[in-house]
Amino acid sequence: MLKVKDVDYLNNYRLALLFSDGVRKEVDLEPYLNGEVFGPLRDINLFVQYGLT
């Protein structure tokens, strides 16, 4: 199973993800930050408080 091993903040709502297979991808999450659940993450101060568990 593929897992995210590391996350780096790039800018705005963009993150660089490092996967367990060594592949690194950049992702822009802005289009997905809608609705009651994810909408609050449009506050950039909240968005940058990401973490892996």
C-alpha positions in Angstrom: 0.0 0.0 0.0 1.3 3.4 -1.0 1.8 5.9 1.9 2.7 9.5 2.2 6.0 9.6 4.0 6.7 13.4 4.0 4.9 16.6 3.2 6.4 20.0 2.4 4.5 23.3 2.1 5.2 25.1 -1.1 2.9 28.1 -1.4 -0.8 29.0 -1.3 -2.5 25.6 -1.1 0.2 23.6 -2.8 2.1 20.8 -1.1 4.9 18.5 -2.1 4.2 14.9 -1.1 6.9 12.2 -0.8 5.4 8.7 -1.2 6.7 5.4 0.2 7.9 4.3 -3.3 10.2 7.4 -3.5 8.0 9.3 -5.9 7.6 13.0 -5.1 4.5 14.9 -6.4 3.2 18.4 -6.1 -0.5 18.8 -5.5 -2.7 21.9 -5.4 -5.5 21.3 -3.0 -7.3 24.6 -3.5 -10.0 23.2 -5.8 -10.9 20.7 -3.1 -11.3 23.1 -0.2 -15.0 23.5 -0.3 -18.0 22.7 1.8 -18.6 22.4 5.5 -15.7 19.9 6.2 -12.9 21.3 4.1 -14.0 24.9 3.6 -12.4 26.1 6.8 -9.0 25.1 5.4 -9.3 28.1 3.0 -7.9 30.0 6.0 -4.2 29.8 5.0 -3.2 30.0 8.7 -5.1 26.9 9.4 -4.1 25.1 6.1 -0.4 25.4 6.9 -0.9 23.5 10.2 -0.9 20.2 8.4 0.8 17.1 9.7 1.2 13.4 9.2 0.0 10.8 11.7 
